[in-house]
Amino acid sequence: MTIYFDKETGEGLDFDWEALLRRVIAASLEQEGCPYECEINVTLTDNEGIRTMNQEFRALDVPTDVLSFPMVEYREAGDFSHLDGLQNKSRYFNMETGELLLGDIVISLERAWEQSEEYGHSLERELAFLTVHSMFHLMGYDHIEDEERNVMEAKQRQVLQTLGITRD
């Protein structure tokens, strides 16, 4: 698994955030049974940076907590079986490494701080939650319909519980 990290904000973090996010990403992939090594990009930015992206990609001129940019089109959420064909190998895989190009995660560190205070838990827990949430988007899940939301939330909870990451 290759994870590229980029921290665009000067906010200091007093814990190994890269190690935390690696654990969350790996646990998400394992729980979902992803049969491939994956490549993922993670960017920590501020509210202004994520607002600009939200406006550019979703036509929403407001900051948000996390944006997910999946690279794979799924027939069914969490089903990787259609990726085996030659056409999909050249479309969805890094030809040099053979890794599945899963997508990009962008988190507003500023918003994560705000939400951790609002919900009364640690910044570590909030970053883990935003990362697992985004990972399930990268694997084709959504939360528009209640049934989809319930499935996605249950999967997120399971990953966080498996890692022992609670709301404090």
Backbone torsions as a table, in degrees:
resi	resn	phi	psi	omega
1	MET	NA	133.5	176.5
2	THR	-117.5	125.7	176.4
3	ILE	-123.1	122.8	175.6
4	TYR	-97.8	123.0	-179.8
5	PHE	-106.2	140.5	175.8
6	ASP	-138.7	126.1	179.8
7	LYS	-115.4	105.7	-175.4
8	GLU	-89.9	-6.6	-176.3
9	THR	-110.2	149.6	-179.0
10	GLY	-81.4	-2.9	-179.7
11	GLU	-53.6	129.9	176.9
12	GLY	-84.4	141.6	176.3
13	LEU	-118.8	133.0	-176.1
14	ASP	-96.8	25.7	176.1
15	PHE	-145.8	164.7	-178.6
16	ASP	-80.1	84.0	-175.6
17	TRP	-65.4	-33.0	178.8
18	GLU	-64.9	-43.1	178.6
19	ALA	-63.7	-41.6	177.7
20	LEU	-59.1	-49.8	-177.3
21	LEU	-67.5	-34.1	174.7
22	ARG	-59.2	-45.3	179.5
23	ARG	-61.5	-44.2	-179.1
24	VAL	-65.5	-44.0	-180.0
25	ILE	-63.7	-47.0	-179.6
26	ALA	-61.9	-43.4	-179.7
27	ALA	-65.8	-36.1	177.9
28	SER	-64.3	-46.3	179.8
29	LEU	-64.7	-41.4	-180.0
30	GLU	-65.5	-45.8	-179.6
31	GLN	-60.3	-37.3	-177.6
32	GLU	-82.5	-7.9	178.0
33	GLY	71.1	34.2	178.3
34	CYS	-64.6	122.0	-175.3
35	PRO	-85.1	5.1	-175.0
36	TYR	-118.5	152.9	164.2
37	GLU	-72.6	142.3	-173.5
38	CYS	-122.9	156.8	171.9
39	GLU	-117.1	128.8	-176.8
40	ILE	-137.0	142.1	174.4
41	ASN	-109.2	132.5	177.7
42	VAL	-124.9	126.7	178.1
43	THR	-122.1	129.5	169.8
44	LEU	-100.6	127.4	-179.2
45	THR	-133.3	-168.1	177.0
46	ASP	-112.2	-178.6	-177.6
47	ASN	-61.1	-38.8	-180.0
48	GLU	-66.7	-41.4	179.2
49	GLY	-63.7	-43.1	-178.9
50	ILE	-75.2	-30.8	175.6
51	ARG	-61.8	-43.8	178.7
52	THR	-60.3	-44.4	178.5
53	MET	-66.6	-40.6	-179.9
54	ASN	-61.8	-39.8	178.4
55	GLN	-68.2	-44.8	-177.2
56	GLU	-66.1	-43.6	-172.3
57	PHE	-98.7	-21.5	-177.2
58	ARG	-126.0	2.2	-179.5
59	ALA	57.5	32.3	176.3
60	LEU	-117.1	114.3	-175.5
61	ASP	-89.8	57.0	178.6
62	VAL	-143.6	151.6	173.4
63	PRO	-72.9	154.9	175.2
64	THR	-136.8	174.8	-177.5
65	ASP	-84.0	-39.6	-176.6
66	VAL	-149.6	143.2	172.9
67	LEU	-123.2	141.9	179.5
68	SER	-121.3	133.2	179.0
69	PHE	-124.2	85.3	-179.2
70	PRO	-69.3	143.7	177.9
71	MET	-97.0	-19.1	-174.1
72	VAL	-102.7	138.3	171.0
73	GLU	-97.4	122.9	-176.5
74	TYR	-103.2	143.5	170.4
75	ARG	-74.4	-39.7	178.5
76	GLU	-142.7	137.6	-177.7
77	ALA	-52.9	133.5	176.4
78	GLY	75.1	3.9	-179.9
79	ASP	-100.4	109.0	-177.0
80	PHE	-94.7	-0.2	-171.0
81	SER	-63.7	-27.2	-178.1
82	HIS	-77.7	-3.2	-176.0
83	LEU	-85.6	-4.9	-175.2
84	ASP	-74.2	-21.2	-177.1
85	GLY	-66.1	153.9	-177.9
86	LEU	-58.5	-41.6	179.7
87	GLN	-61.1	-41.7	-180.0
88	ASN	-73.7	-28.3	177.3
89	LYS	-60.6	-43.5	-179.0
90	SER	-77.6	-20.5	-177.9
91	ARG	-86.8	-40.1	-170.7
92	TYR	-111.9	-1.6	-174.8
93	PHE	-119.8	145.5	172.6
94	ASN	-72.0	115.9	-173.6
95	MET	-67.3	-23.0	178.9
96	GLU	-80.8	-40.7	-174.8
97	THR	-101.6	-20.3	-175.7
98	GLY	80.2	3.4	-178.4
99	GLU	-80.3	144.8	175.1
100	LEU	-70.3	125.6	178.1
101	LEU	-81.9	89.9	-172.1
102	LEU	-72.0	-42.6	178.4
103	GLY	145.5	-164.9	-174.7
104	ASP	-120.5	142.8	174.6
105	ILE	-119.9	129.1	176.6
106	VAL	-124.5	122.9	-177.5
107	ILE	-119.8	133.7	171.4
108	SER	-82.6	109.4	178.4
109	LEU	-63.4	-36.4	178.1
110	GLU	-60.5	-46.6	-179.9
111	ARG	-69.1	-35.7	177.7
112	ALA	-61.2	-42.3	176.2
113	TRP	-59.1	-48.8	-178.5
114	GLU	-58.5	-45.9	-177.8
115	GLN	-69.4	-34.8	178.5
116	SER	-63.8	-38.9	177.1
117	GLU	-70.0	-42.4	-179.7
118	GLU	-61.1	-42.0	-176.9
119	TYR	-91.1	-5.8	176.2
120	GLY	71.9	35.1	174.2
121	HIS	-133.5	178.3	-173.4
122	SER	-74.0	159.4	174.3
123	LEU	-64.0	-36.4	178.0
124	GLU	-57.5	-45.9	179.9
125	ARG	-63.4	-41.3	-178.6
126	GLU	-66.3	-43.5	177.6
127	LEU	-63.7	-39.1	177.6
128	ALA	-63.5	-44.4	179.3
129	PHE	-62.1	-47.8	-178.8
130	LEU	-62.5	-35.7	179.2
131	THR	-69.5	-47.1	179.8
132	VAL	-64.6	-38.4	177.1
133	HIS	-58.5	-48.3	-179.5
134	SER	-65.9	-38.8	178.9
135	MET	-58.0	-41.0	179.8
136	PHE	-70.4	-29.7	170.4
137	HIS	-64.4	-41.9	179.9
138	LEU	-65.0	-20.2	178.4
139	MET	-101.0	16.6	170.8
140	GLY	96.6	0.7	-178.8
141	TYR	-85.1	155.5	177.1
142	ASP	-143.6	174.7	-177.7
143	HIS	-137.6	30.5	179.2
144	ILE	-72.9	-49.5	178.0
145	GLU	-89.2	148.6	-178.7
146	ASP	-56.0	-42.8	-178.9
147	GLU	-62.8	-44.0	177.6
148	GLU	-62.8	-43.4	-179.3
149	ARG	-60.8	-44.2	-179.8
150	ASN	-61.4	-41.9	179.0
151	VAL	-64.4	-48.3	-177.4
152	MET	-63.2	-44.3	-179.8
153	GLU	-63.8	-39.1	179.0
154	ALA	-63.9	-41.8	179.3
155	LYS	-64.8	-42.1	178.4
156	GLN	-61.5	-47.3	179.8
157	ARG	-58.7	-42.4	-178.2
158	GLN	-61.8	-44.0	179.2
159	VAL	-61.8	-48.5	-178.3
160	LEU	-63.9	-39.3	177.3
161	GLN	-64.9	-42.4	179.1
162	THR	-58.5	-37.5	-179.8
163	LEU	-84.8	-4.7	-178.2
164	GLY	71.1	28.1	179.7
165	ILE	-100.2	109.1	-175.5
166	THR	-117.6	177.3	-179.1
167	ARG	-80.1	9.9	179.4
168	ASP	69.1	NA	NA
